């Protein structure tokens, strides 16, 4: 590294954010821009650690010390070339990845980890600003055609590599715009949609074909894809949300998170929608303590909810790593998102027993009970209801954000008759399914996961498809 004592000289520092009371007035990104000197100083903190655990923690295998060193030397174009050698879309991961690389940073053993995600975003935005990011149009084309179902990060990554390998790629997307959860799941204040469209436009210039409003298994037949294409890649995600089938589930006001989040993004895009979920002036409860729940919190505050409560079944995580969760494992510690900073009451170890109504039609509250988690003789945690802890949380709207269990089976998967694994995901060893010339990648194959894993899955799958087409 250029400055081998950089980690001793400089503390971790991230760019500032717009104040919560100001940023909830809009849906734009709110991270302040910083200058090259600040970014270079942060890159200087990267140690000459010998074994960069950040490599193995990153599903993409990003060569992080090398691009940090280039940034420290202010050799920005070199840093960009190193970054894109492993990561198709650093503008996405630099904004919405939970950065497992930082959790495994050697400096994080006894200090604050290197600000890898911030540096990554800075590199790619510098590259766009300097026009280093240009369309790479393949010079030679094979006579092979590939259909990809789903335009999320896995589908886009697979398409990018297969296109560069000379194959003709068409992406089929059931929604009206390209991007999958990047477009209709991640809130605009975390990922502005012009960033997504910028990349989509570039991929289109490079020769990738996009077909929207094309729901495979519904208005596009699987038979036509198998007949017209040499390979079919399934990247449809894990869209089957975990439900809460308790008394009162059918009351008006109880919604899945993914009923709400796409509506918010569509309204921000200028779409005129009917029957939208209105939270203005209402008491909102979010069930589920993960990122999807946090996104519901952020949108609810921006849309004028009178109060927002987020409840989680599991116990409150510790502030520091426990002995059972040592470095370099991903830290199972308390995380406070930007949406939590904007206003949210958080409760842990809460089990929802019943949805309540005063008129028999509309939601008016939740009946909950506190729980405790204790280890049994097998070392597994068991949940116990705490007697006498029952209470009611008044609310008008509930969002179920308890994760996703597997891909939707009706339609495409049933028609293709692909084998599923024990968890209900598509079984695809080395990304090849049980059906002839059908491959699978992303959440549809591995289950609900991270954007960085989706990109890695798409890249790896593309290599397998290319090998199959090259036989």
N, C-alpha and C positions, 0 to 999 in steps of 0.2 A: 504494500500500500504506500501511497505517496507520503502520508503523514502517519507514521507508526505510533505516534503519541496523541493522535487526534481524539481518541476516546477518553484520554485523561484531561485534555484541554477544554472540551466542549460538552455541554449537557444536551440531552435530547430536547429538541424544540420543534414544535409544529406551527404552521401558520395559524393566525387567529381566525375566529369565527364571528359572524354577525351575531349580535346579542339576541337571545331567545325571543324577547318581546318584540323585536323588529322582524326577525326572519319568519315568524309564524304568520306574518301578514302577506306572504307570497309563497310560491312553490319552486322558486329557483334555488340552485346551489348557493351555499352561503359561506364557503371556505374562502378566506382572503388569499389573494395572490402574494407570492413572496419573491424576493430578488435572487439572482444567481448566487450571490455571496452567501446568503443564508442556506440555500440548498447545498452548495459546495461544502460549507462547514458541517452540515449534517452528514454528508457522505464521508467526510474525513473521520467520523467516529467509527467507521467500519474497521475492525481490527484485522491484523495479520494473524488470524486465529489458528492457522494450520489446518484444521478440519472444519470447514464451513457447514455447520449443521443446517443452516438455512437452505442449502441445496436440497437436502433430503426431505425437509419439511414442506417444500414447495412442490405440489404435484406436477408442475411444469418443469421442474429442474432448472429454474432461472439461475443464471450464473451471476449471483448478486454481488459478490466482492469485486468482480471485474467491472460491472457497470458503475458501482460506487466509486471505484478508483478513477474511472474516466470522468465522472462528474466532478470529483475533487480536483482533477486537473483541468476542469472546464472544457474537456474534449467531448462536447455534447453529441455530435454526430456519431462518434465512436460508441458512446454509451447507448444511443438509440439502436445502432446495429447489433450490439450485444443483446439488448433487451428483446428485440423482435426475432432473434434467432431461436428463441424458445417460446415466446408469448405472442400469439396473433393479435390480441386485443388488450394491450396494457392500459388503454384509456378506460376500460371497464374494471379490470382488476385493481387499478390504482385508485378507484373510487369506492368499490363495493365489496372487495375481498376482505375477509376478517384477518388476513395476513398471518397464516400459520408460520410463515418464514420468520416473522418477528418473535414469535413465541419460542423459537429454537435458536435465536441469535445468542452466540456465546457471551456477548456483553450483557445479556439479560440475566445471567446467573447471579450477578451481584450489583447490577446497575440497570439503567433503562436501555432497552434494545435500540438498535439503529432504526431510524424512521424509514424503513425500506419502502413501504407503500407510498408514502409521500414523495420519495425520490423517484419512484417508478412513474407516478403520475406526472411529475415535473418533467421527466425525460420525454415522454411521449407528447405532452402538450408543447414542449419546445420544438419537437420535430414537426408537428403540424404547423406551428407558427412560422417555422423556417422553410416550409414547403419541402421538407425531406421525405414526407410521406406521399408517395406518388403511386398511381395505379401501375401494377406489374402485370402486363398483358402477356400471357404465355405465347411463345413464338411457334411452338409445335403442338398440334392437337392429335390426340388418339381418336380412334373411331368409337370410343366407349362413352356411354351415357349413364349418369348416376342420378337417381332421384333421392332427395333427402326430405324427410318429413319432420317439420319443426324448425323454426328459425331462431331458437334461443342460442346461447353461447356454444353449446355442443354442436348443433347443426351448422352454425356459421363457421366454426373452426374446421369441421370436417370438410365443408364446402370449399373453404379457402385453400386447404392443402390439396384436395383432389383437383381443383381447378388449376392450381400451379403445376400439378403433375400432368396436365394436358387433357384431362377428361372434361367432358361437357356436363356441367352440373346444374340441376334445377332444384330449387327449394320450394316445397309446398307448405304453406302456412294457412291455418284455418282462420286466423284473424284478419282484419283489414289492413294491418300494417306489420312490417317485419320487425322481429326482435324478441319474440317470446316473452319471458318474464322480464327481460331487460326493458321491454316496451310497456308491458301491461302488468307488471308485478312490482318492480322497484319504483318507489316514489320519485317524482321529478326532482325533489330537493336533494336527493342522494345521487341521481344520475339524470341530468337533463337530456331530453330526448333528441335534441340536436346533435348530441355526442353519438348516440346510436345511429341516427340517420346519416351522419358524416361517414361512418364506417360502412353502412349499407350501400351508400352511393358509390363508395370506392370499390367495394366488391362487385357491384353491378358493372362498373367501368372495366373491371378485370375479366368480365365475361360470364359471371354467374347469373343465372336466370331466376327470377322470383315470381311465384304465383301466389297471390293472396286470396282470401276467401275460398281457399281450396282445402276443404276438410276431408282428409283421406279416410275412407270408410263410410262417409256420409254422401258428399256430392262429388267425390273423386273415388273411383273404385280401385281397390288393391289389384284387381285383375289387370286393369289398364297400365298400372305402373310396372307390374311384373312383365307385361308383354312389351312395353315400350322402352324399358331401361335395362341395362346390363347388370346393375346392382341397385339395391334399395337399402337406404340407411334410415333407421328409426331413431329420431332424436326428440320425441314428443314430450319428454319430461315425466315427472311423477305428480300427476294432477289430481289424484283421488285424495281429497282432504280427509283428515281424521275427524269424525263426527262425534257428537255428544248426545247419544240417544236416551235422554232422560225425560221425565215428565215435563211437559210444556214446550218441548222442542219445536212444535209447529206454530207457536205463537208468533204474531207479527212483531218484528224487531230483532229476531234472532237470525244472524247471517254468518255465512262463511266469510273469512277474511278476503278470499279471492272473488267474492261477489262485489266487495267494496273497493279494493285497491285498483282494479282495472277501470272502474267507473271514474275514479279520481283522475287517472292519467288521461282518459278519453276526454273528460271535461276540460282539462288543461290544454288539450290539443285542439279545442274548439268544437268538438262534436256536440250535437244536440241530442241529449238522451232523455228517454222517458222512464218513469218509475225508478228514479235514482234513490239511493239510500240517503236520507236527510238526517244529519246529526246536529244541525245548528240549534243551539239552545238546549240540547238534550244531554242526559246523563249516559255516558258510554262506559261499558265494561268490556275489556279485552281479555279473553281467556286464552292463556298461552304466553309464556315469557320470552320467546325467541325473537328473531329478527322480524318475522312476519307480523307478530304482535306489536313490536316497536313501530313498524311502518304504519299500522293502523292508528297508533297513538299520534304519530306526527301528522297524519292526514286529518284526524279528528280535531286536533287543536287548530289546524289551519282553516278548517271548515266551521269553526265556531261552537264546538261542543261546550256545554256549560261545565262539565267535569269529565275526567278520564281516569279510570281505575284499571290497572292491569294485574291480573291474578295468575299465579303459577302453582301447579300441583306439587312440584318438587320443593325441597327446603331451600332456604336462601343460601347461595354460594358464599364461601369465605372471601375475604378481601385479599388474602395471600394464598399462595399454593399450600396445599396440605402435604403431609408426608406421603400420601398415596398418589399424589399428582406432581412428581418432581420434574424439573427441567430435564430434557427438552420436550416433554409432552405438552400438548396444547393445554393451557391453563384453564382449569374448571373453576374460575373465580368470578366474582361479581362484575358484571359489565353494565355500564351506564351509557346508553346511546344518546345521540344528540336530541332525539325525540323525547327521551326521558327528561333531559335538561329543560325542555320547553314546557313542562307541566304534566305530571302524572303521579298518581298515588300507586305505589307498588306493594303487593302483598304476596307472600310466599306460603307454601304448605297449606294451600286452600283447595278443598274439593267442592265442586259444584254439585248439589244434590237435586235441585229442582228449579225450573224457570217458573216464575210467578206472574199472575195476571189479576188485575182488579175487575176487569170486565169480561174475562174469558176469551178475549181476542188479542189484545195488545200486551206486550211485555211490560211489567211494572217493577220487577225485581228478581234477584237471585237468592235462593236459599243455599247457604254455604256452611261448611263445617271445617274447622282446623284439623290438620292431621300431623302425625309425627312419623319420622322415618328412622327405623332402628335396624341394625344388622341382625340377621338370623344366624343359626349355627353354621350355615353354608357360606357365610360372608356376604350374603346378598341383603340389600336393604328392603325392608317390608314396611308397608304403610298401615298405620293404625289411626282410626278416627278418635279424636279427643272428645270424650263425653262432656256435654254441657257447653261446648264451644259453638253451637249452632247460632247463626245470625242471618240477617237479611241485608243484602246490598240493594238499595233502590236503584233502578236503572230503566232507561227507555230503549236502549240499543245495546246488543251484545254482538261482538265479533269473535267467532271461533277461529283461533290461530294456533292450533295444537299440532301442526305439522301435516305431512302428507305421507300416506301409507304405501302407495304404489301407483303405477300408471292406470289410466282408465282402460278397462279391458273390452268394453262394448265397442263394436265397430271395427276399427282397423286390426287390433290384435286378434280378435275372434276370427275375423275373416282370413287373416294370414295363418292362423292356427300355429303360432309360435309357442314354443315351450316356455313355461314360467318357472321361476325358482320358488323356494319355500316362502319367501316374503311377498310373492306376487309380482316381482319385477321380471322383465324379460331375461330369460337365461341365454347368455351369449358369451361363451368362452372364447377368448381372443376376439371378441366383438362379433362373432359369427353366430347367428341364431340357428334354430333347428330347421328353418325353412331355407330352401335353396336360394342363393344369392341375396339373402336378406341379412343385414347387419344391424347392430344397435349400439348406441353410445349415450352417455349422459345419465341423468336421473332415471330415465326409463330402464336403464340397465343396472345401476348401482344403488338406486334409491335417492331420496332427497339429500342433496349435498350442496357444495359451494360452487360459485362461479368458476373458480380456478380449477376445480375438479372437472367441471363440464367442458372447459376448453381443453384440458389434458385428455379427457376421454375422446373428444372429437378429433384431436390430432392423432391419437393412437389408433383409433378406428380407421381413419383415412389411410394410414399405412397398411392396415390389413386389407382394406378394400382395393387399394392400388396393387398389392401383391396378387390378390384374387383376379383382378382384371388383366394383369400382365402375364398370366399363365398361357 
